[in-house]
Amino acid sequence: LNEIGLVGKNFDVLDHAPVGMFVLQKDSVVLFWNNCLEYWTGIPRSEIVGTKIGDHFLHLNEPIYSSRLQVIFEGGPPAIFSSQLHGHIIPSPLPSGQLRIQHTAVTAVPSSDGEGFYALFAIQDVTDLTHLIEDYRAMRDQALEEARERKRAEDALWKQTRELSERVRQLNCLYGVANLLGIQGVSLDEMLHMTVELIPPACQHPEITCARITLEGQEFRTGNFRETIWKQAHDIAVYGERIGALEVCYLGERPERDEGLFLEGEKSLFSAVAEALGAVIEGKRVEDALRIRDSAIASSINAIAIADLEGNLTYVNRSFLKLWGYDSDKKVLGKHSVEFWQSEEKASEALEASRDGGSWMGELVARRKDGSLFDVQLSASVVRDEVGRPICMMTSCVDITERKRAEDALKRRNRELATLYEAATAISSNLSLSVVIQTVADQMTQALDSSGCALSLWDRKRGLVETLVDYSVDWPDGAEPLGTTYDLNDYPATRSVLETRHPMVIQCGDPMADVTELAWMEKEKVQTLLMLPLIARDQVLGLVELFDETEARDYTPEEIRLAQSLAAQAAIAIENARLYEQAQQEITERRRAEEALRERTAQLEAANKELEAFTYSVSHDLRAPLRSIDGFSLALLEDYADKLDEDGQDYLRRVRAASQRMAQLIEDLLKLSRLTRREMRRETVDLSTLAQEIVAELEQREPDRQVEFVVEEGVVTDGDAGLLRVVLENLLGNAWKFTTRHPRAMIEFGVTRHDGQAAYFVRDDGAGFDTAYADRLFGAFQRLHSEKEFEGTGIGLATVQRIIHRHGGRVWAEGAVGQGATFYFTL
Amino acid sequence: MYLKPYHIDALRELVNIGVGQAAGVLNQMLRSHIRLQVPHARVLSLSELKEEMEELGAETLSAVQLMFNGPSSGIASLAFPTDSAVKFVDILVGEESGIPDFDSIKIGTLTEVGNIVLNGVMGSIGNILNQRIGYSVPTYIEDSVKGLLGLGGPDPSTTVLWAQTRFTIEQYQITGDVILLFEMGSLDVLLATIDRELGEQS
């Protein structure tokens, strides 16, 4: 209590300070409590002094206070409890009920005993200040908020402005496009060209924007177009089908990338433009289609008329007006459609039929404005709206007058062709000249419905025509062959027809006609005469004359054409018949010649056979007596040698030699005849091998001879091996023989070419021969050397020649006396 | 007095202890985790400090100052660049106005925080001196580096203990400077005491 009193005295001066002040002793007992605090808290000093502060204000017991106060009680530095962190150290309510906001400083004050320290709390009421600051803060915050708000508003406004200008640009573009689309007479190409140019200015960065429209292979682009990765593409579609695209590209990176590469507005602009283009193209197509349809109908060759359901005309095209002979549709429209026909009844029927049945097709006779009639092919149909209700009637007419005429002509032509065909068939069905001529006359008279027909042939050399047939329907037997001839000099008209090859019609009494002709016609009572040339293989054979006796007649071009066709057919048939007859004659002659030849051949063959038989039998029959002569001569020599002197013996030996030589001759003759008779067998023959075999035989026979053989290898041919062996035996044998006189000889066999044929040869360097006698070499029994010089019968080369001839070949020889010989043969 | 390396260590240790205590108080008071670190502490002349701090570039500083006198006299300051100081207070009281405005409420708060930090440092120095030191009530001052440090008197040889402190709250890091300006001879008293204490210990 002492202490309290002491402190109270010491701190008395603080009692009236406008600051809450109190003093704590180390144990938190309150030693001083000033007036201000009494006022603030309502706790009187008497009540609180001497008690622990924590008993009154529980929060002050918390360690945060006690620990910091501890420093104070130890004389440490002061402590500050700021209003923000410790605003209510000593809670004290204001009249308003709010607590005072306090700022507290605690300092150490030396205790009265001088040992320790008291803690002096000085509490400042900063409520007003705080409120002021808070108000200020609120105002400031509000101002800040307002500033922010203003900034936001400004930003928004700026953005809006920007968007608006964007929008304006885009609207400009759209307006431009719309304008373009609306302008009449601008072609689609021009429009697309201008549209693409409108795109970049509508974008936020026109300087780096380019655009392109592709449409069914065509391309429209801004001058700076280049495809980049910064691209926006929109399809252009017509009837839901993509036909092109609008592409927009940025050439460089966009300066600001706040909203993606392209602004939403831009994208919708591009899409709007693409859509609008699609719609316009669609519209244009529809328009084009309609225009085409309209002009197609208007300019159709068919006469087209549209009528209401009652049948009153509402539209007619140009062809209709032209066909019906009207100048303008004013006199036509509104009239009932049945008025334009010959028969209103039939027209009404057609109208009703098409109205009821939906369509009608058929032929009608139409009436022109001037009353003339013409044939029409008409098709009428009901035109309906989308839901199938009939709206109007439409008819389409074609003038078929021409067609009808053409049809008639065709029919006529067909008839003509049929006639022609019939006549031609009839005419060419026979090859007998007389029959052909009669048929021609018959057919032509019938086909041309004439009273008569004459057919004459032209003999140029004699300047005559010969009438072969004169046919008239009036005559009971029809055609009647004649043989009358006319001198053409008397009939210049006829001659003109033959020479000019043109048909000619002469009417009886024609002053321009030739008098001779007219006289003849008068005499024969011919009213009209038609003359036609008969031409075959470009040769005028003669002429046809057609008569009309009952009345004068005008030949139409078709009739003349028909007559010409028939005449041409007739000419060919006549020519054929003539050729045929000629051929027949030739064939007969040839047959006769062949027959004669055959007979002659048979005779020759018989003679040949006889000859051979004769040769054979002679040879045979001659040999028997020869054998007797030789045999008995030998018997004489052997058995009667002693009775014969030398001369007798010599004679006998000569008899024998002669008979033996004769036998040899006969033998060779037999051989020759056998060769002739023998049948040939052709096969492949190796001539080289054959020659070598023969050479070997020859050398064996006379081994002492010095002969050099040269045989070419591989000489092969086609022929009879046996006969060819005989040939080579003879030729090589001859060579061997005719070189006997030479100590050394050379014999050669080989093949060479002669006149493009293989020529085989045997060459020797022996005796040779004189070419003057060369043709005698191959005759039978012909010899160029005496038998004393070279033995032989003279049959060999004849045999060779015969064999070669049988092979169809040729044999010949070359050589000179003493210089050897060469034998050639071909096969 | 001649400054030995261990003096620096000891001084840094004293500052560390004080700051550590202050951190404990702040954490308790604010119920949010504040980390306080002292990356380095140096002893240098006032003119040197001026140069250093001017080099750091802060134009205006917000500082809480506490004057002390007794065996050792001088001024203890906790200084922040004003921007950092505002932000620091805002973080501490959970406000985020973002407006660099220093009104008296915020000044009060910064003063209390500075008071706690300086009290920690001065407490640990007072403890070692074990003599009565008088203190003024902490005050807030906002001035340029030059103005702030001019308080130390005209003597440029005034010794200064300069300790950078780093306050880490949530994801924020705020750096402030604890600056102790010792009056002529005051540091020597402290160093002598340190020598004595260390001598006693050894």
Interface residues (C-beta under 8 A of the other chain):
Chain A: P63 I64 S67 R68 V71 G75 G76 P77 P78 A79 I80 F81 S82 S83 Q84 L85 H86 H103 A105 T107 A108 V126 L129 T130 I133 Y136 R137 R140 D141 L144
Chain B: V25 Q28 M29 L30 L66 F68 V93 S97 I99 D101 D103 S104 I105 K106 G108 T109 T111 E112 N115 I116 L118 N119 M122 G123 G126 R132 I133 Y135 S136 V137 P138
